[in-house]
Amino acid sequence: MHQIDRRDFLQIGTALSLAFAAGVLKPSDVFGAESGLASGWDNKLFDAKTVSEAVWSMGGDVAVTSNQVLLSGPEMVGSGFVVPLSMESKIPNTDFMLVVVHKNPSPVTAAFRIPPDTDPMINTRIKMGETSTIYGIARAEGKYYVGSTMIKVRAGGGGCG
């Protein structure tokens, strides 16, 4: 196995950084792109401002409110910079989950592909600019389901925007 020394590592890193900054290379040119999530609909998905727009950008028509999509987090946080959030889908065959923070400047906050035969459950940290409703969208067998919770942010928010 070839071992790279520190000097070579720094030279390669500098060259890649300059190429990215100049627009000559995109990160996906060097690191690859995962099909589906890194191409096509995701550009529209992360521009979505509402749950309906997010579902539409993924090819769906409507998201049905469901008590089978569970979101949990603290009722109130002192700062919106790091807010713990858990999402779970009890709907069989869930293959994709999405987190939308209603009042954030970029509401679509996180997207997760769920591998087959795994429990559709995620734990993450999100950033919130202010008190907001958090929506969790689960896709199962081509249908979309949504659950929600409210998290209050005390003064200051998380600097979103």
Secondary structure in CASP SS format (residue, H / E / C, confidence):
PFRMAT SS
TARGET T0000
AUTHOR 0000-0000-0000
METHOD secondary structure of the structure
MODEL  1
M C 1.00
H C 1.00
Q C 1.00
I C 1.00
D C 1.00
R H 1.00
R H 1.00
D H 1.00
F H 1.00
L H 1.00
Q H 1.00
I H 1.00
G H 1.00
T H 1.00
A H 1.00
L H 1.00
S H 1.00
L H 1.00
A H 1.00
F H 1.00
A H 1.00
A H 1.00
G C 1.00
V C 1.00
L C 1.00
K C 1.00
P H 1.00
S H 1.00
D H 1.00
V H 1.00
F H 1.00
G C 1.00
A C 1.00
E C 1.00
S C 1.00
G C 1.00
L C 1.00
A C 1.00
S C 1.00
G C 1.00
W C 1.00
D H 1.00
N H 1.00
K H 1.00
L H 1.00
F C 1.00
D C 1.00
A C 1.00
K C 1.00
T C 1.00
V H 1.00
S H 1.00
E H 1.00
A H 1.00
V H 1.00
W H 1.00
S H 1.00
M C 1.00
G C 1.00
G C 1.00
D C 1.00
V C 1.00
A E 1.00
V E 1.00
T E 1.00
S C 1.00
N C 1.00
Q C 1.00
V E 1.00
L E 1.00
L E 1.00
S E 1.00
G C 1.00
P C 1.00
E C 1.00
M E 1.00
V E 1.00
G C 1.00
S C 1.00
G C 1.00
F C 1.00
V C 1.00
V E 1.00
P E 1.00
L E 1.00
S E 1.00
M E 1.00
E E 1.00
S E 1.00
K C 1.00
I C 1.00
P C 1.00
N C 1.00
T E 1.00
D E 1.00
F E 1.00
M E 1.00
L E 1.00
V E 1.00
V E 1.00
V E 1.00
H C 1.00
K C 1.00
N C 1.00
P C 1.00
S C 1.00
P C 1.00
V E 1.00
T E 1.00
A E 1.00
A E 1.00
F E 1.00
R E 1.00
I C 1.00
P C 1.00
P C 1.00
D C 1.00
T C 1.00
D C 1.00
P C 1.00
M E 1.00
I E 1.00
N E 1.00
T E 1.00
R E 1.00
I E 1.00
K C 1.00
M C 1.00
G C 1.00
E C 1.00
T C 1.00
S E 1.00
T E 1.00
I E 1.00
Y E 1.00
G E 1.00
I E 1.00
A E 1.00
R E 1.00
A E 1.00
E C 1.00
G C 1.00
K E 1.00
Y E 1.00
Y E 1.00
V E 1.00
G E 1.00
S E 1.00
T E 1.00
M E 1.00
I E 1.00
K E 1.00
V E 1.00
R C 1.00
A C 1.00
G C 1.00
G C 1.00
G C 1.00
G C 1.00
C C 1.00
G C 1.00
END
